[in-house]
Amino acid sequence: MRPVIRSNAAVVLAALLGISLLTGCGRLDVGALGQSSTPDPTVVASGTQQPGRNAPTVAPPIATSAPPPASVTGSSALAAVGDNDAVVRVYEQVSPTVVNITFSARVRNSFGQQGDQQGSGSGFIIDKEGHVVTNDHVVGNATRLDVTLADGTSYIGDVVAEDPGSDLAVVHIQAPSEKLAQLAVASIGDSTSLKVGQVVVAIGNPFGLERSASFGIVSSLGRVRPGQQQHLISNMIQTDAAINPGNSGGPLLNLQGQVIGINEQIEAPTQGNVGVGFAIPSNTLSRYLPQLLAGKQPPHAYVGISGTALTPTVAEQIRAPVQQGVMLATVVPNGPAGRAGLHGAARNDPATADLITQLDGRVVRSVEDLASYIDTKEPNDRVQVTYVRSGQTQTTDMTLGTWEPGNTQAR
């Protein structure tokens, strides 16, 4: 899983708006990603996108006008279940589908010297053709992948496709046809049916301890978090189920044994679980899976801006006629927002910045609101932007671009 260390670093929002300075549960075990910062929702950047991407078959819910539900955490989930065997049944049903993925990669150390690096993560089997879903940060840049099944047999894995924007990837197991026919397959559920307080089970390989189970509750829904390449991932599930390095790519399950999330990162002031973990919703996987199985990287919509949420205090200081919205710091020259005529702050003077207040008539209160709505769109979609400039409310039409991995700042 990828631990996130809080810092004051600004978050650059790319096409989906997001800079992810997090590290994941898989690679972080060995430091491949390193430790980074969590989203400080002060800067919006638009670019191409990374983990956290799109030919949607199932569009995720839009959360723009209302703030995410308040967090709920607790350690007495079993009492809520009222059935001590519920987690046992989920584990027995799903653990045969969970795999351990070990990788080798060529990396450079701080002295510029190249060397081999090993690490591990988790994944789960989705069909009898041998396809495995995991995180992009588990398999990205790997020179070799080994996939170990529940029965202990191991096979070489080939990356079919990666999506840095959603931090999802599909791997194919090089196993003989008779072995593939025997594979247990995970069932993918509907993450939009989740409720805060619902009991969930995580299965994975924390610290290399294969097929470990933990359980907890859904602590919150609709979280917007930075992905591996600073691209914001919307509608993430927050859970207090124990998730640690090595859990990345493993399933988060409801008590019916359905995959309702893919474990992706943790909030970690220390190297380990502190009860705040995040999973990519299963509907995001359903949205991008057809393209990933076809060997394609899903495209993500891109805006081309960096900015911060306007607060009442700042609004008073700059004499803004509104008290909420996204204040543009910079606009990428010739990017979607730039072509639509939007302006960033001149000479670092926030009073000169355009303030985005609505997208297609939907209220925008924060960078997260902006990212969540743009994530429902496709490249080349048109969006009507309502903004305030020099005290006057104006509108403009913006044609969205395509986010590209590696675009971590406005440029």
N, C-alpha and C positions, 0 to 999 in steps of 0.2 A: 504494500500500500504506500501511498505517498504521503509522508509527514509534511505538515506545513508549519513553518516557524513564523510567527507574527513579526512584522517589521514595519517600518514607516515607508518602505519603498512604494512608489506609486504604481498602480496597476494600469497597464496600457491595454486598452480594449481594441481587439482586432475585429474585423468584419462582424463577428458576433460580439465584438467588443470584449476583449479580455486578455490580460496578461497573466499567465500562470507562473508563479514562481514557486509552485509546489513541487514536491517530489513524490513519487508514487510508492505503493507498497511493494512493488516488485524490485525495481532497480535500486531503490534506496538502501536495500539491505547491504549492498556492497558499495554504495556511494556513487553509482553510475550517474545518477541525476544530481546528486549533491543536495544539500539542504537549501531551501529557498524561502521566500516570503509568501504569506497568504494574501488574499485579495484585500487591498486597502481600497475600498470603493471610491477612490478620489480621482482616478484617472481613467478615462475611456480611450481606448485606442482602436482603430479599425485597421484591419489588415487582412491577411488571408486566413488563417486559423490553423489551429492544431488539434490537441486532444479535444479533448474535448472535442461532425460534418455531414451529402444530403439529397436525395430524391425522395422526399418523405412519402412513406406509405401510411404512417401513423404520425400525425403532427402532435407535438407535445402541447400541453395546455399553456395558455398565455397568462402571465401574471404581471400585469403592468399597473393597474390602478390601485390594487390593494397590497399592503405589505405582507410578507410571508407570515404564516402562523407563528405564534410564540413557541419557543422551544419547550419540549417536555422531555425530561430524562428520568431515569429510575433504574433500580437494579432488582425490583421485585416483579419482573415480567412473568415468572412462572405462576405467581398468584393470580395475575390477570388472565393467564391462559386457563387456569382451573383444571388442567390436565397435564400431569407430570410426564405423560408419555408422548405428548404432542411433538416436542423437539426430537425425541427418539425416532418417531415415525418419519419426520422430515429428513433426518440424517440418513436413516436406512434407505429411504427412497431415492435421495438425490446424491449422496456421496459417491456412488459408483460412476456418476457422470463427471465428477470433479477431477481435474488432472493437475499434476505438478509440472511446471515449465521451467527448465533450467536453460540458461543461455551463456554463450561465450561472445565477447565483443572486443574489438580493438579500440582502445581509448588512449588518450594522451594524458600524462600526469602534469603536475604544475611546472615541471621542468621541460615540458614539450616532448618527453620521451614516450614512445608508443609501447603498449603492453597489452596483454590479454587480461580480460576481466570476466569473472563469472558471477552469476546471480540467479535468482529464481523468483517465480511468481506463480499465479494460479490461473485456471481457466476452466471452462465446462463445455462438454460435448453437446452439439445442437442437432446432429443428424448422423445417420449410419453411413454416410460417405466419409466420415472422419473429420468434419469441420469443428474447430474449437474456437470459442469466443474468449478473448482476453483483453487486456489493456494495451494500447499502442506503446506505452512507456515500458512495458514488460519486454516486448519483442523488437522494438525499434533499434536499428543499428546493430542487431545481432549478426554474428558471422555463422553461428550454429545454434540450433534449437533442439533440445531433447524433451520429449513429452512422455511423462510416466503416468500410466493408467492406474486405476484403483487396484488391479490385480498385481501390480509391481512390474509389469512389462513396460519397456521403453522403446520409443520409436523416434526417428528424426522427424522434425516438424518443418514445414515450409510455410512462409508467410504468404497468404493469398492476397491480402490487401490491408492497408493501414489507414486510419483516419485520425490524424493528429488533432483535428478540431474537436472531436468528441472523445478522444483518447480511447478509441476502440480499434480492435484488430481481429482478423480471422486467420487462424493457422490450420493447415491441413496435415493430418497424421499420415506418414508413409507406412501404413500397416497393410498386411495382406488382406484380400477381400473376405476371407473367412473370419478374420479377426474383426474387421469392420462390421460384419453382419451381427456380431455378438455385442456391439457397443450399447451401453445404456445411454439414453438421450434425455437431456433436461427439457422441461416444459417451460416456455416463456409466457409469463402472465401479463396482465394489464396494470401498469404502475399508476394509472389515473384513478384506480379504485382504492388506493392507499389512504389511510387516515392516521393522523397523529395519535400516538398511543398504541397503535397496532403492533402485535408481537412479530418480530422477524428473526430469521436465523441466518448466520453467515457461515459458509464453509470455505476453507482454503488451506493454505500452507504457510502459516505465520512462522517466520524464522526458520523455514525449511521443515517444519513439523507437519507432515503430510496429512491432509484431510482432517483438519481440526475443526470442531464446531464451536460456535458461540451464539448467544442469543440476547436479545434486548427488545427495544421498541423503536418505532419510528418517532424520532424526537422532533422533527420538523419536516416540512415539504416546501418545494419551490425555491430552494436555495440556489443562488448563482455563484459559481466558484470558478477561479482561474484554472485553466487546464495546463498541460505540460508546456505548451509554447505560448503562454500568455493569452490564450483564447478562452473566453468565458464559456462555461458549460452551464446551461440553464436547467431549471426544474430538478436539481439534484436532491436526493433523499438524504436527510441527516439521521443518523442512528447512534444509539449508545451501545449496540452490540460490539463486542471487542473485535477490533480490526487492527492488525499490526503489519509491519513490513513482511512481505511474502503473501499477504492476502490479496494483493492487487490482481484484478481480473477474475476473481472468484465470485460465485453467485451470492446475492442477498435474496432470501426466500420468504414467502408467506407460509402460513401453517398448512396450506394445501400443497406445499412442495413446489410451487411455481416460482420461477426466477422473476423477481420484480425489480432487481437492481444489479448492477455490476460494481463491486467494491473498487474504489478508485483512490481515495486519499483520506488522510486523517489530520486533524488539528493536533499538533504534537509539540508542545513546549519542551518535551523531553523525548527521548527515543523510545516511544512506546505508546500504547493506547491510554487515553485519558477520558474516554467516553464520548468523544466527538468524532464520528467518522462520516464519510460521504460516499454515496453510491450513484452511479449514472443510472437514470431510470430505464426500465426495460422498454418503454415506448420509444426512447431515443434509439436503442438498439434495433427495434422493429423498423424504425424509420430508415435507418441506413443499411440494414443487413442485406437487402437485395443487391445493392451496389457493391458492398464488400465481398459478397459471395461471387460476384461477377468479376472480381479482381480490380475494381475501380475505387478510387478515393472520392468519397462524396464531396461535392462542392458546398461551401458555406457562404452565406451572404456577407458583404463587407460594406462598411460605411466610410472609413477613412478619417477618423477624428480621434482626438484625445481630449479629455475633459474631466469634470468633477461635478458632484451633486451640489446644487445651490442650496444653501441653508438660509433661514430667516436672518441670521446675524450678518452673513455676507450680503444678502439682498439689501439689508438696511445700509451697509457700508457703501455699496455701489449705487444706492438709490434705484434699485430695480423695481419695476411695477408688479413683479410676481415674487413669490417666496419659495418656489420649488421648481425644479427642472434640472437640466444638465447644462452646465456652463462650459462652452468649448474653449479649451486652451489652445489647441492647434488643429488645423484642417490640412489633410494631405493634399498637396498641389495636384490638380487634375484627378483627384479621387472622386468617388460618388458625391460626397458632401460638398467638395470644392466645386464640382461642375454644377451643383444645384445652387451655388451662390452663397453658401454658408461661410462665415468668417470666424477665425479664432481670435484670441486676445492680441491686440496690437501692442508691441513694446512691453509685453508681460503685464499689461494693465487690464485686470479683470473687468473693469467697467466697460471695456470695448468689446467684450466677448459676446457672441450670439448665445442666447439661452433657449435650448430646445424644451418646449413644454408639452407638446403632443406629437404623436405619430398616428396618422390616419384617424384622428379624433380621439385617440386613447391618451389619457393623462400619463405623462412621464415625470416621475418624481426623482428618479435616481438612475445611475449607470446600469444597475441591475434591471430596472424596468426597460430601459432601452435595449439591453442585450437580449432579454427574454422575448421581446416583440420581434426584433430583427431575426432571432433564431427561428421564428415561424415562417420566415420568408425564404425565397430562393434568389440566387443571382439573377439580375435583370428584372426582378420585380420592381414596380414603382410604388413609392411610399410618399404620402403627403406629410410634410414636416411643418409644424407650427412653431414659430420661434419669435423671440423678442430681440429687437435691435434698437438701440438708442431710445428705449422706452416705448417703441411701437411694435405691436403684434403683426407679424407677417406670415405668409405661407408660401411654400415652394414644393415642387415635385422633385423627388430624388430617385434616380435609377440605381439600384444596388449593384455593387461589383462582386467579385469573387475573392474570398480570403485565400491567402497562400501561406503555407507553413513557413515559419521563419520570420514572418513580418511581425515583429514584436514592438514596434513603435511607429508613431505617425511619421511618414516621410514622403 
